[in-house]
Amino acid sequence: MVFSWMNVSILAFLAAGLAFALGPIVVSLLLAPKARGGAFAESYECGIPVHGRQAWVQFGLTFYFYALIFLAFDVDVLYLFPVAAMYPDTTGRVPFWQVLVFIAVLFAAIFYFSSKGVFSWPRRIRVSPRR
């Protein structure tokens, strides 16, 4: 392999990124106080003691479906921003049809989820209490 400063700069960039990401974790593991027992195992709600019922509330499964669908479509829409930025520089109709097929797949996914009843919100979510 031929020596290249580009390879060195890429490796230095990756090492700096890893140090930036893992540095705070290592520092917190080394310097954070180690709490054992006491209030360590109790529920914590923004520094306020828990009042009334338990802090562990079960959410309906519908919330998770909405979160996953939002995440999937949000990431897909993020792919459209670079396409929209580069679209004026393209020539021909091929990029137009590619974007149109991508959006058609997104709409097909929306119709599929709608046919499965994911977007129908129940009037009342019944949650049995934990025992």
C-alpha positions as CSV (number, residue, x, y, z in Angstrom):
1,M,0.0,0.0,0.0
2,V,1.3,3.4,-0.9
3,F,1.5,6.0,1.8
4,S,-0.9,8.8,1.4
5,W,-1.7,11.7,3.6
6,M,-5.4,11.3,2.7
7,N,-5.4,7.9,4.5
8,V,-3.8,9.4,7.5
9,S,-6.3,12.3,7.6
10,I,-9.2,9.9,7.3
11,L,-7.9,7.7,10.1
12,A,-7.2,10.8,12.3
13,F,-10.8,12.0,11.6
14,L,-12.2,8.6,12.6
15,A,-10.0,8.5,15.8
16,A,-11.2,12.0,16.7
17,G,-14.8,11.0,16.2
18,L,-14.5,7.9,18.4
19,A,-12.7,9.9,21.1
20,F,-15.4,12.6,20.9
21,A,-18.2,10.0,21.2
22,L,-16.6,7.6,23.8
23,G,-14.7,10.3,25.8
24,P,-17.7,11.5,27.9
25,I,-18.8,7.9,28.5
26,V,-15.4,6.9,29.8
27,V,-15.1,10.1,31.9
28,S,-18.6,9.6,33.5
29,L,-17.8,6.0,34.3
30,L,-14.6,7.0,36.0
31,L,-15.8,10.1,37.9
32,A,-19.5,9.5,38.6
33,P,-20.4,8.6,42.1
34,K,-21.3,5.0,42.6
35,A,-24.7,4.9,44.5
36,R,-25.8,1.6,46.0
37,G,-29.1,1.0,47.8
38,G,-31.4,3.7,49.3
39,A,-33.3,5.8,46.7
40,F,-31.2,4.4,43.9
41,A,-33.8,1.8,43.0
42,E,-36.9,4.0,43.3
43,S,-38.8,5.7,40.5
44,Y,-37.5,9.1,39.5
45,E,-39.7,11.7,37.9
46,C,-37.7,14.8,37.2
47,G,-36.5,15.1,40.7
48,I,-40.0,15.2,42.2
49,P,-41.1,12.3,44.5
50,V,-43.7,10.0,43.0
51,H,-47.3,10.9,44.0
52,G,-50.3,8.7,43.8
53,R,-50.0,5.7,41.4
54,Q,-46.8,4.1,40.3
55,A,-44.5,5.8,37.9
56,W,-44.6,2.8,35.6
57,V,-47.6,3.3,33.3
58,Q,-48.3,1.0,30.4
59,F,-48.9,2.7,27.1
60,G,-51.0,1.3,24.4
61,L,-49.4,-0.5,21.5
62,T,-50.8,2.1,19.1
63,F,-48.2,4.6,20.4
64,Y,-45.4,2.4,19.3
65,F,-46.9,1.8,15.9
66,Y,-47.1,5.6,15.4
67,A,-43.6,6.1,16.6
68,L,-42.2,3.4,14.2
69,I,-44.1,4.7,11.3
70,F,-43.1,8.3,12.0
71,L,-39.5,7.2,12.2
72,A,-39.6,5.3,8.9
73,F,-41.3,8.1,7.0
74,D,-39.1,10.8,8.6
75,V,-36.0,9.0,7.4
76,D,-37.5,8.5,4.0
77,V,-38.4,12.2,3.7
78,L,-34.9,13.1,4.7
79,Y,-33.7,11.4,1.5
80,L,-35.8,13.8,-0.5
81,F,-33.9,16.9,0.7
82,P,-30.6,16.1,-1.2
83,V,-32.6,15.1,-4.2
84,A,-34.5,18.4,-4.2
85,A,-31.2,20.3,-3.8
86,M,-29.6,18.5,-6.8
87,Y,-32.7,18.3,-9.0
88,P,-32.2,21.6,-10.8
89,D,-28.7,20.4,-12.0
90,T,-30.0,17.3,-13.6
91,T,-31.0,16.8,-17.3
92,G,-33.6,14.6,-18.8
93,R,-36.6,12.9,-17.4
94,V,-35.0,10.0,-15.6
95,P,-34.4,11.8,-12.3
96,F,-38.1,13.0,-12.3
97,W,-39.3,9.4,-12.8
98,Q,-36.9,8.1,-10.0
99,V,-38.3,10.7,-7.5
100,L,-41.8,9.9,-8.7
101,V,-41.3,6.1,-8.1
102,F,-39.8,6.8,-4.6
103,I,-42.8,9.0,-3.6
104,A,-45.2,6.3,-5.1
105,V,-43.6,3.7,-2.9
106,L,-44.1,6.0,0.2
107,F,-47.7,6.4,-0.7
108,A,-48.1,2.7,-1.2
109,A,-46.7,2.1,2.3
110,I,-49.2,4.7,3.7
111,F,-52.1,2.9,2.0
112,Y,-50.8,-0.5,3.2
113,F,-50.6,0.7,6.8
114,S,-54.0,2.3,6.5
115,S,-55.6,-0.9,5.2
116,K,-54.1,-2.8,8.1
117,G,-55.8,-0.4,10.5
118,V,-52.6,1.1,12.0
119,F,-54.0,4.7,11.7
120,S,-57.3,3.9,13.4
121,W,-57.1,5.3,16.9
122,P,-59.2,3.5,19.5
123,R,-61.5,5.7,21.5
124,R,-60.4,4.3,24.8
125,I,-57.3,2.3,25.6
126,R,-57.9,0.0,28.5
127,V,-54.9,-0.8,30.6
128,S,-55.0,-3.4,33.3
129,P,-53.2,-2.3,36.5
130,R,-49.9,-4.0,37.3
131,R,-50.0,-6.2,40.3
